[in-house]
């Protein structure tokens, strides 16, 4: 079994090994993905990583989630966490719904106010990323070419932005990894696998029936 810090190193350093040739412009790859990939499905692994202090800095995984996702532009996606706890996030283009099974709680927010509330919303929720972010190439790392997303100071995004630094690792015009940091130094790493692009998606995949007895919160 891999130790947690070693697994974190693998995510940071070796994602994408096996690919041979990439376009070296991550910004253009991301633009191509948002423009040409109309739908997709796949699996995700999400890890919250802590960096040890001192000279011997090793990433340590303190929380891990995994699940599946599907999206259909414009603005519709389903992000289903399967382990360790079941959670569902669905955007239908108008609102973003989040359900926590253990709490039996459903939260609704307007989709335009939740652009950066989750990695899924950043990648799949809106094709007009450059309305909300400045995009900068930051070079190659771990066999991926990375683009940094810098939040713009707009009313719709600044108040709802939990991340101060967002990086997306691209290969073959597809997002393979994400790195997100907040003001408290927390780091979230994501890797995507089994991606299938431009596939038929049923509208029913973006419909959620509120479970009986669930607490419903509507945030403005």
N, C-alpha and C positions, 0 to 999 in steps of 0.2 A: 504494500500500500504506500502511495506517495505521501510524504509528510506535507502538511499544509503549506509551509513556506516554499517547498520545492514545486508544488503545484502552481503557486503564484508566480514563481520564476518562469515556469513553462509558458504561462499565459502571457507574461510580459515579453519574453525573449524569443519564443519559437513559434508563435502563431504564423501559419501560412507556409511553413516548410513543405516542400513538395511542388509548389508553384515555381515556374522557371522564368517567365518573362512578364514584367508588368510595365504599363505606362507609368512613368515616374512623376506624373502630375496628379496628386491625390485630389486636388480641387476639381479638376476636370472629370476624374473618375466619379466623384460624388455627384457632380452635376449630371453626368450621364445616368447614374443610378436613379436619381430622383425624376429625371425626364423620361427615361426609356423603360424602366421597370414599373409596370402598371400594377402588378400583383406579385405576391410571393408567399411562400411558407417555409418554415424551418424550425430548428431547435436552438435554444440558447442556454448558456451557462453564465450565471452572474455571480461575481464574488466581491465581497467587501474586504479590502486588504488594509492591514496596518503595517507601517514600516517601523522597525525597531530603531531606537535611538543609538547613538554612538557610531563608531567607525565601521563596525560590522553590521551593516544595514541589510536585513533580509526581510522580504515581504512575508507576512503571515496572514493566512486567510482566516478571518474571524466569523464570516457568515457566507453561506453559499446557497444559491437557488438555481433550479433548472426547470425548463418547461418548453413550451412550443409557442410559435407565433404564426399569424397569417395577416396579410394586409392587402387592401385594394384601394388604389388611389381614385379620387382624392379624399384623403382624410379618414379612411376607415381601416381599423386594425383591431385585432384581438391578441392579447398577450396573456398567456395562461401559465401561471406558475404551478407546477405539479409537486415539487419537493423543495423544502421539507414540509411546507404548509400550502394548502390549496388557496390560490387567489386568482381572480380574473379581472382583467382590465380590457374594456371594449370602448372604442370610439366609433361613432356612426356618422361622423362628419359634422354633427351639430353639438354633441355633448360627449364628455368622457365619463365613463362609469367604472367604478372600482368596487369589487366585492371581496370581502374577507370571509371565508367560510367559517373559521373558528369563531369569529365575532358575530357572524351572520349580520354584517353591516354593509350597506350599499351607499356609496358616495357618488354624487353627480356634480360635475362642473362643466362650464361652457368650454367647448373644445378650443376656441381661440385663446382662452386664458390659461390653458394647460399645455401649451406647445412644448415647454421644456420640463414638464412635471415628471417625465419618465424618459428613459432612453428610447422606448418605442415611439413616443410622440415625436421625438426629434427626428428619427429616421423615417418613420412611416406616416406621420400625421399630416404633413404639409409639404408640397413640392416647392414652395417659395421660401426656402431656408434663408436666402440672402436678404429677405425682408427683416429677419430677426437676428441674423448673425453675420459677422465678417468671416470670410473663409481664407485661411492662410496655409500654404504648404509648409510642413516642418521636417520633411526629409524621410529617409528610410530607417526603419527600426523593426527588428524581428522579421525580416523579409516582407514587410508591408510598407506601403507608402502612406504617410499620415497627414491628415488635414486637421488643423485646429479651428474650432468654432468659437468666436469671441462674441458674446451677447451685445447687441446694440441697446442703447438706452431708449427703448420705446415703452410707452405706457403699458402695452399689452404683454410685454415680455419681462421687463426688468423686475416687477414686483413678484413674479411667479417663477423666478429663476433660482433653483436650488444649487446650481453648479457655477463655479467660477472659472473652471477650465474643462473643456470638452475636446477630446481627440477621437478621430475615427480612422481606423486602419483599413486601407483599401487594397484590393487585389482583383484584377480582372473586372473592374467596374462594379465590384460588389463590396459591401462592408463586411469585413471578417472579424473585426474587433472594435471595441470602444473603451475609452478610458475617461472617467469622469471624476473630478475633484471638487470638493466644496470648501467653504471658507474655514471649516474646522480641521482641514487636513485629511478628511476621509477620502478614500480612493475606491471607486467601483470599477471593476473590470468585467467586460462582457466578451464572450466569443460566440460566433454564430456558425452553425453547421447544417448540413443536409438542406441547403437552400435550393428551392425550386422556384424559378421565376416565370412570370407571365403565364400563370396557370388559371384555369377557371375557378372562380370563388363564388360560392353561394351566398346571397344576401343574408340568409338566415344565420350565418356565422357571426354577424355583427348585431344580433338581437339577443337581449338578455331578459329573461323572465325573473322578476324579483321573487326570491324564495318566501314562502309563507312565514310570517313572524319576523322578517328581517327589519332592522332599523334602517331607515332611509334618511340620508342627509343630503341637502341641496346647497352647494356653496356657490356664491355669486362671484 
